[in-house]
Amino acid sequence: MNNLLYPIIATLIVSLISFVGVLALFFKKAFLNKILLLLVGFSAGSLLGGAFLHIIPELAGDHAHGVEEGDVVSSFIGSDLFLIVILGFAVFFLLEKILHWHHHHKECEECENRTLPIMNLVGDGLHNFIDGLIIVASFSISFEIGVATTIAVIVHEIPQELSDFGVLIYGGFSRLKALFFNFVTALMAVLGALVGYLLISYVANIQTTLLAIAAGGFIYIAASDLIPELNKEKVLYKSLTSFIFFLLGIGFMWGVKFLFE
């Protein structure tokens, strides 16, 4: 990939999503909680759609069309694509365990650990850095995959940033301070894109490995983090509504695929 422009623009847009927390200043908490459930459903569907409708088919398709002779990395991806996807799932699982990285899509009164804001910022910074790596790797494969991956990241960032803002406020941060630190950690996505660009420039075809890991990560976040939050809803019509938004998220990513075709 010779052009860093698209990944930088994409990660800057992702970083600006951190200011979505300001919505919490203008809307009532009950309304935000209602919207949050729908956003989580849409986000889960979008992440699964990004993994199964864009990233995995693209990597599998590249191998089906053949790899260059001596291209060890692409050959490995082709023969063990799904093993690397599972590895990505495991890597994100491990990150959550080590850093207590959890997307708190619930009311902050439930958070008992007062050190949570600092842990949240550290985990969120690493999360955004990985997002940058994923985005630059996706654009290196194709513009379509880059856009689809960026959309999946953005859709997931909206409910996450709303929740992160609430966690920081609960932890004693002022509203302005919470927005500032959320934005600083969000800029780690840009740093991740720059580091990823260097890796892609010097390590042949590493982007295919990064994308396979990213697919596993998307599946992990959707299946182990977001969907369990949806299952906590006990009111039937609310649960069905969130499920409809889950399907809309999948449909949206399917629509993006056909838009480019």
N, C-alpha and C positions, 0 to 999 in steps of 0.2 A: 504494500500500500504506500503510495507516494504522497497522499494528501491527508493531512491531519485536520483539515478545516472542519469536515463533517463531525468527527468525534468530539472536537472541542465545542462546537455549537451545541451538539446534543447534550454533553455533560454540563454545559452552562445552563441550559434549559432545565435539566434535572436538578441542578443546584438551586435554581430560583424557586423550585417547588417548595423549598424549605419555608418560604414566606406564607405558605397556605395556612400556617398556624394562626395568622392574624385574623382568620375567619372566626376563631374562637372568641374574639373580642366583640363581635357584632351579632352573633347568633346565640340563642338560648341553648343551654347544655342538653336539654331533652331533644331538641331538634338536631343537634350535632350527633348525638348518640344514635338517633334514627338513621341519619344520612350515613354515618360511619359504617353501620351494618351493611348497607347497600354497597358502599364503596369497597368494603372488604370482599363481598361476594363477587363484584365485578373484577376486582384485582386478582382473586384466586383463579377465575376463569381466564383472564388475560395471560397470567403467568403460565398456566397449563397450555393455553393456546400457543403462546410464544415458543414453548418447548416442543410440543408435539406437532404443530402445524408449520413451524418455520425452521427452527434451529436443527432438530434431528433430521427432518427430511432433506434439508440442505446438505448436511454432512454426509448422510447416507447416499444422496444423489451424486455428490462429488466423487465418492468412491466407486459408485456404479458406472460412472463415465470413464473410470480408469485414473490411475495416478502415474506421475512421472517415474521413470525407472530410477531406482536408488532413493526415492522419496520415502525414507524410513518412517517418518512421523505420520504421513498420510496413510501409509500402508497399515501402520499400527491402529490408527483411528478406524480405518475401514474394517479391520478384522475384529476389533474389540470396542466398537463405538459404544455399545450399550453398557459394557463394563466400565468405561470411563464416565458415562452418565451416572451409573450407580456410585462410582467414586466421588463424583461431584455432590451427589445426595449426601454421602457420608461426610465429606469435607464440611458442608454447611451445617450438618448435625453436630460435628465436633466443634465448630466455631461457636455455635450457640451454647454448648456445654461449657467451654472454656471461658468465654467472655460474658456469659449470662446474657447473650444477645437475644432479646425477645421483643417482638413488636407488640406493645401493650395496647391492644384494641379493646380496652375496657376502662371503666371509670377509675380515675387516679386515686380515689379514696381507698381502693383495694390495695394500693401499693404501700407496703409497710416499711420497706427498706429506704432510709433517708439517704443512703449513699447511691441510690438508684440513678439520680440525674447524671453523676459523673460516669458511672458505668454505662449509662445509656449513650452519653456523648462518645465515649471510647468505642463502644460497639458500633454505633451509628457511623463513626468516621471510617472504621474498617469496612463496614458494609458498603459505604459510598465509594471507597477506594476500589473495592471489588467490582462495583457497578461500572466504574470507569474502565477497568480492564476488559470487562465483558463488552461494553459498547464499542471500544476501539477494535476489539477482535472481530465483532460482528460486521462493522463497516469494512474491515479488510477482506471479508468474504464476499459481500455484495452490499449494494446500497439498500436493497429490499430488506435483507436480514438486519442491517444496521437500524433502519427505521422501525421495523417490527420489535426489535429488542429494546430500543429506546422507549417506544410506546409502552411496552410491558413494564419497564422500570418506572416510568412516570406514573402510570396508573397505580402501581404498588406504593410509590412514594407518597401519594396524596393522603391516604388514610394513616400511613405510618407517621408522616410529619405532623399531622393533627394530633396524634397520640403522643408523639415525642414532645411537642410543645406543652401538652398538659402535664406530662411527667416532670418537665423542668419547672413549670409554675408550681406544682405541688412540692417540689424539692426546695423551694425558696427563691428561685430566680424571679427577677422582675420580668415583665412582659417584653420589654425592649432587650434585656439581656438574654432572655430565652430565644428570641428571634435571631439575635446576633450569633449566638453560639450554634444554633441550628444551622445557620447559613455557613459558618466557618467549617463545620463538619461536613456539610453538603459539598463544599468545594474540594473535598478529598476525591470526589469523582473526577474532577479535572486532572488532579495529580495522578490518579489511577490511569487515565487515558494517556498521559504523557509517558508514564512508565511502561504501559502496555505497548505504546508505539515503538519505544526503544527495544523492547523485547522482540516484537515482531520484526523489527529491522535487522536484528542480530541473531535471532534464533529461528531457523527455517521452519515455517508452517506451525509455529506454536499456537497460532490463533485457532486452529482446529481443535487442539486439546482444550484451550480455554473455553471455547464455545460448548464443547461436550460437557465440561464441568459445569458451565453456566446452566445448561439444560437441566442437569441433575439438581442444581441449586434452586432453579425456578420450581421444579416439581416438589422439592423439600419444603420451600416456603409456603406453597399453596396447600400441600397435603398435611403438613405437620404443624403449621402455624395459623394459617388463615381459615381453612375449613373447620378445624376444631372450634374456632371462635363462633362460626356460624351455627355450629351444632349446639351451642349453649343457649340459643334462643328457644324458649319453650312455647311461645305463642305461635300457633299454627300458621296464621296468615302472614305474620312477619317472617317466619322461617321460609315459607313458600316464596315470598317476595324476594328474599335474599338469594334463594335458589334460582329464581328467574334472572336476577342480575348476574349470577354466576354463569348461566347459560349465555347471557348477553355478552359477557366478557369473552367467552370462547368464540361466539359468533362474530364479535368485533374483530378479533385477530384473524379469523377465517376470511372476513371481508377485506382486511388489509392485504392478505395473500392474493386474493383475486383482483384487487385494485392494481397491483403491480403487473399481474399477468395480462 
